[in-house]
Amino acid sequence: MNLCIVRAARTAAEERTVVQKECATIRETFREEDSQWRCRNVAKLLYIHMLGYQAHFGQLECLKLIASTRFTDKRVGYLGAALLLDEKTDVHLLITNSLKSDLSAQSQFVTGLALSALGTICSQEMCRDLASEVERLLKSSNAYLRKKAALCALRIIKKVPDLLEMYIPVSRSLISEKNHGVLISGICLIQEMCERSPDVLQYFKKLVPNLVRILKNLLMSGYSPEHDVTGISDPFLQVKILKLLRLLGRNDSESSETMNDILAQVATNTENSKNVGNAILYETVLTIMDIRSESGLRVLAINILGRFLLNPDKNIRYVSLNTLLKTVNIDITAVQRHRTTIVDCLKDPDISIKKRAVELCFALINGTNIRSMTKEILIFVETAEPEFKAICSSNMYIASEKFSPNRRWHFDTMLKVMKVAGNNVPDDVVCSMIQLISESPEIQHHAVFQLYQAATENMAASQPLLQVASWSIGEFGDLLIGYEENDGAMPTKIDEKSVFNLISGIAAASHSTVVTKEYALTALSKLCTRFPNFEAEIREAVQKFTCSMNLELQQRSCEFDRLLEAKNLRDALLERMPVITSRSLNVAVASMENGDAASTDLNQVSEPSELLLGGLAESAGPDRTADLLLLMNDAPPAKAAAQPTSEVKTSSNYEDLLGLFAEEPPANPASSDFTALGQVFTAAPTQSDSKKLVAFNEDGLLIEFSLSKAALPTNELSIEVRFINNSPFDMQQFVFQAAVTKAFQISMLPPSSTYIPAKGTPVTQNMTVQRIAPSQPSSTLRTELFPTCAILGGGNYALLNHSPSPAYVVTRRIVLVGFLCPTMEAADEIGWKCSGDFTLQDTEKRYAWHWIKTIYNKQPFFIDTFRPLPLKPIYGSALSEKSRVPCGTIGSGSIGRDFRGGFCKFTMLPGVVEHEEEYVTADNFIVTVIENGVVIYQQVLTAVKPSAKNLSCWAFNFPPSNVSYVGRYPLAWTTYRLPCCAILLKCMQLSPVIPHNYKDSSLPITLFLWSVVNKEPNRAFTVSVTFTFRDGTRNENLASDCKSQAFVTPLSGKNEASVGVQLFHDLKGLQCCYALAVARSV
C-alpha cells in the first residue's frame, strides 16, 4: 500500500499532494458506483486514515461493503466501520440491521466477522438490540462461534453492565468446554462479571472445584503439540485460571482452602528456566498472597520471589521487588530471609530496580536490623544519584525516629546521612533535626559538638548540614566551651573565638546559599548574648550585611544591628528558644504521640456532678465565658480576666446533676461602668447628661470614654475618646478601632494626632453611635477595642497588640430576650443578648425560656427535660429479628444497659430498625465478696428476672430496691447496695463522644469504672467483679468461624496495661471484630 500511494514522496508536502490526488480519484470512483473496485478503494482509504488524513467520506461505502454477499467485501467493510465510525455518527445506527442479519448467517466466518465488529463498535442501543443474538450464539454447538460470542459478550457487559444477568447461566456452561479457546474466553467473561457484581462473585464461587480440576489436568497432562509452549501446556489458560481463582478466593476461607493444594503444585512443578514458566509462577504468587492461604504456602510464594531476584532478566527482578513491596505487610518475617538479596539490588545499574529496592529496604527496617540496614543504605547513598539521596534522607529519618535504640544513635545516624547526602537533603529533614536537638537535652552537648566538628572539618560541606550546625551553635554555643567528648579521641579545646570564626565564616562564604547565611546571621546575633567578650566582633560581622544585595539578608542585618544596640531587650529576645513542638516525619509516630497527649485521666473524676458540670459552677472561668460570648456575637471574644470567685451551692445527689436548683450567683460590681454606656440611650437628655469611664489602662496607655447626649437625638450618643501616654516612650502610628453590634451604627472621626508623646498632651478622637433598630432592647451595645501601638524611643523597639479590657467582656449576663419584645418575630431575630448585671444566667432559667418559646411556636423539641419519654431501649437489625449480636450499643451513655442493670442486644449488620428491647441473660456483672477466706456473698448484679430455662443455676434475685440508676448521655451511673454487708458498689459507664460526628460516636464502645465503698471500717472484705459475655450471632444462617485472640496493650503514663481478648466474626462478608479488656497493674 505504501508503494502504491506515497512511494515517490520525499517530503511531507509531496506526500500531502499525493494523498489529495488519490483521495480525489477515490471520490470519483465512489460517485460512479463502481462496485468492482470499491473494496480496493476502501482499503486505500483506510491506509490514508492511518496516515492521519481525513477519510470520513468513505463511511457510506463501508456500509455498502458490509451489505455485500462477498466475504472479502464484508471483511473490509467491517474493518472500515471499526476505524471510521463511532457512536456519535448517524451512519453507526444503520449497521444494526446488517449485524443482526450476519449474526444469523450460514457461514461461521461471516458470523465471526459480525461478532468481532459488534464487540468493537457497539453502542448502548446496539448492545440492547443484539444482546439476545449473542446469547443465542453462546449456546451454539460451534466452538469457533462460542469463543467469538463470549468475547463479544464481554465487550457488551463493559458497555452496558445492566445486561450482565442475561449471560450468567450460559457462561457457567463454558467452563465445561474442552476447547481451550472457548475456556479462555469463558473465563474472561466470568471474571468480568465477578468484578462488576458481588452477587455474581458469590454465585461463581461454586465453580472453584471445577477450575481447580482444569488446572490440575493441565499440570498432569502429557505433551500436546497444539497447546505446548516451551514444554508447558497452554500457559495462557493457566494464567487466566489463576487470575479467576485469585478473584474467587479473596476473603473466602472455604474457597481458599479448596485451591491451596493446586497452588502448591503449580508453584512446585512449574519450570522457571523460561519466561513462560516465570509468568505462571508470578500469577501463582499473586494468587497465594491475595487469598486466605496457609502460612507455609505464603512462605513458598515469597521464596519464589526471592529466586526471581537472582534472575538475570531485569523485568523479572523488577516484578519481584514490586511484589515483595506489596506483600511485606502480610508476612514480613518471610521477606526478611531475602534481605541480603534485596540489598544487593541496590547495586543494580537499572534505576527502576534501584528505586524499588530502596523502598523495600526501608520497609524491612525494624528495631532488630536497623543498625545493619543503616550501614548498607549509607554505602548506597554515597554513590547514588541525587534523587535517591533525597529519598533516602527522608526515609532514614523516619526509620531511625521509629526504631532507633536511643536519641543519640538517632542523631549520629542522621549526621552521617547529611554528610553523605550533601545538598540533596530535603528541608523537612533539616527542620526535624533541629526539632530533635531542641527536645533532647540529654544529647545537646554531644550534638552541638559533633556539628561543630563536622562544619569545621569541611567549610564547604553540604548546606543542610551547615544550616543545622548554625542553628545549634546559635542556640547552644555556650555548651561548646570546655566540653570534651569521651570517645577515646584526642580532646579538642574549643574557645569562643573559634566558634565565632566558624559562624562568621559560614555567613561570609561565597558557597553558602542565602538560606544558610540567614541561619548563620541569626546564630551570630544569638552568640552576642552567649559570648559577651566578642560583642564588638559580632556586631561588626552582622553589619557587613546591611549593604547586601539580597533584601532578606539586608533586612535581617539591619534589624539585628538595631536589636543588639538595645541591651535591655536583647537578652530576653535572644535567649534560648523553648522546646520546639514535636514535628514527626513518621505519621504513625505522630499519631501515637498526639493520642498520648490528648488522653484524659478518667480516674481523676470522682463525682458525676464534677464530670457533667465541669467548671460551669465556678465563677472564675474566663475561657468558658469567653467561649459562650463567642457563640452569641459576631466579633471574636477578647482575652478574659479572672473574676472574683463566688460560692455556688452544688448538690452531691444524682437528682441535681444539671445544677437546676443551684442559687444564682451575685452580680459583678465591676461592670457598673459599662452598664452606664447602654443606660445613656434610655435616659432623658439634659444639658449635663455626660459620664466618663476608663476603657483601657495597661502598659502605660490610658483610654478614657466621655459619653454625652447633649444636643443630640434620643437615638444617638456622642463619645469622646482620650488617649494618654503615661509610658517613658513616645508612641507613633497609633491606631484605634471600635465596633458595635448590628442594632447600632458607629461613625468615627480621625484622631487629633497619630503621635502620642510620652507624658505629654493627650490625643482625642470623637465618634458617634446611632441606634438603627428602635424595637431592639436598650442595652445591647457592644464595643471592641483593637489599639495597635508602635513604640520607638530611647533606642528601644517593641510591638504591642492589646485587646479590650477583660472586665467588659466576661462579666456580662447572657439572657434570652424573646419576651422583652412586643412580638415573637422580634424575639426570633434577636435571640441571645447582653443585658442586666452582665453575669451568666442560670441554666434552668435559660432552658425554661427556651422550653416556653418552643411550646408557643409549636416546634419539635431536641431534648424535652420537663417531659421525658418513657424508657424504651430499642435495638435490632433490618435483616432479621434473629441476626443480632449480643454486644450492646449506646443507650443513656452506656452500652445497652437499662435502669435495672440488664444488657440489651446490638446488631453488627447495617440497617438498624426499632424493635422491642430484649435482654441477653449471659451478659452480666457478677460480684463476689470474701471475708476471712470464705465467700459470704455471690450475686448477679441485675434486677432483671430471666426465664426459667436461661442459666437457672445463676442467682438472679438481687433486690430491685437496692439498685439506683441515673443516666445522662454520654454517662450513666449504677449504684448497688449489697444486702449482705455495708458495701456500696458504684459503676460509672462512659461512652466516647466526638462533637458533630454522630457516626463514630455511635460505635459500640464503653468504659466501665468501678468503685467500692466499705462503710464498715471494722470488717475487711475482698470484693471482685466478673463480667460474663456470650459470643456468637444466634443465627444458623449467619454462622461463621468464631476466632479469638488475646492482647496486652500498655497504658501510656501508667504502670498498667489493658489485658483482654478480641472476638472475630464474618457476617455475610462483613468483617466484625469487638474486644473485651480490663486494666491491670504491671
Sequence and secondary structure as in RCSB ss.txt:
>XXXX:A:sequence
MNLCIVRAARTAAEERTVVQKECATIRETFREEDSQWRCRNVAKLLYIHMLGYQAHFGQLECLKLIASTRFTDKR
VGYLGAALLLDEKTDVHLLITNSLKSDLSAQSQFVTGLALSALGTICSQEMCRDLASEVERLLKSSNAYLRKKAA
LCALRIIKKVPDLLEMYIPVSRSLISEKNHGVLISGICLIQEMCERSPDVLQYFKKLVPNLVRILKNLLMSGYSP
EHDVTGISDPFLQVKILKLLRLLGRNDSESSETMNDILAQVATNTENSKNVGNAILYETVLTIMDIRSESGLRVL
AINILGRFLLNPDKNIRYVSLNTLLKTVNIDITAVQRHRTTIVDCLKDPDISIKKRAVELCFALINGTNIRSMTK
EILIFVETAEPEFKAICSSNMYIASEKFSPNRRWHFDTMLKVMKVAGNNVPDDVVCSMIQLISESPEIQHHAVFQ
LYQAATENMAASQPLLQVASWSIGEFGDLLIGYEENDGAMPTKIDEKSVFNLISGIAAASHSTVVTKEYALTALS
KLCTRFPNFEAEIREAVQKFTCSMNLELQQRSCEFDRLLEAKNLRDALLERMPVITSRSLNVAVASMENGDAAST
DLNQVSEPSELLLGGLAESAGPDRTADLLLLMNDAPPAKAAAQPTSEVKTSSNYEDLLGLFAEEPPANPASSDFT
ALGQVFTAAPTQSDSKKLVAFNEDGLLIEFSLSKAALPTNELSIEVRFINNSPFDMQQFVFQAAVTKAFQISMLP
PSSTYIPAKGTPVTQNMTVQRIAPSQPSSTLRTELFPTCAILGGGNYALLNHSPSPAYVVTRRIVLVGFLCPTME
AADEIGWKCSGDFTLQDTEKRYAWHWIKTIYNKQPFFIDTFRPLPLKPIYGSALSEKSRVPCGTIGSGSIGRDFR
GGFCKFTMLPGVVEHEEEYVTADNFIVTVIENGVVIYQQVLTAVKPSAKNLSCWAFNFPPSNVSYVGRYPLAWTT
YRLPCCAILLKCMQLSPVIPHNYKDSSLPITLFLWSVVNKEPNRAFTVSVTFTFRDGTRNENLASDCKSQAFVTP
LSGKNEASVGVQLFHDLKGLQCCYALAVARSV
>XXXX:A:secstr
 HHHHSTT  SHHHHHHHHHHHHHHHHHHHHTT  SSHHHHHHHHHHHHHTT   GGGHHHHHHHHTSSSHHHHH
HHHHHHHHH  TTSGGGGGHHHHHHHHTT SSHHHHHHHHHHHHHH  HHHHHHHHHHHHHHHT S HHHHHHHH
HHHHHHHHH GGGGGGGHHHHHHGGG S HHHHHHHHHHHHHHHHH HHHHHHHGGGHHHHHHHHHHHHH    T
TTEETTEE HHHHHHHHHHHHHHHTT HHHHHHHHHHHHHHHHHS  SSHHHHHHHHHHHHHHHHTT  HHHHHH
HHHHHHHHTT S HHHHHHHHHHHHHHTTT HHHHHTTHHHHHHGGG S HHHHHHHHHHHHHH  TTTHHHHHH
HHHHHHHHS HHHHHHHHHHHHHHHHHH SSHHHHHHHHHHHHHHHGGG  HHHHHHHHHHHHT GGGHHHHHHH
HHHHHHH TT  HHHHHHHHHHHHHHGGGGTT    SSS      HHHHHHHHHHHHH TTS HHHHHHHHHHHH
HHHHH GGGHHHHHHHHHGGGG SSHHHHHHHHHHHHHHH HHHHHHHTS         S HHHHHHHHHHHH  
 GGG  SHHHHHHTTTT S  HHHHHHHHHHH SS                 SGGGTT TT       GGGHHHH
HHHHTTTS   TT EEEEEEEEETTEEEEEEEE TTS TTEEEEEEEEEE SSS EEEEE      TTEEEEE  
 S S B TTS  EEEEEEEEE  TTS S         EEEEEETTEEEEEE    GGGTTT EEEE GGGSSSHH
HHHHH EEEETTSS   HHHHHHHHHHHHHHTT   S  SSS          SS TT  BTT  EETTEESB TT
S BB B SSS        B TT EEEEEEEETTEEEEEEES      TTS TTS     GGGEEEEEETTEEEEE
EE SSSSEEEEEEEE    TT HHHHTSS  EEEEEEEE  TT   EEEEEEE   S S GGG    EEEEEEEE
 TTSSEEEEEEEEEEEETTEEEEEEEEEEEE 
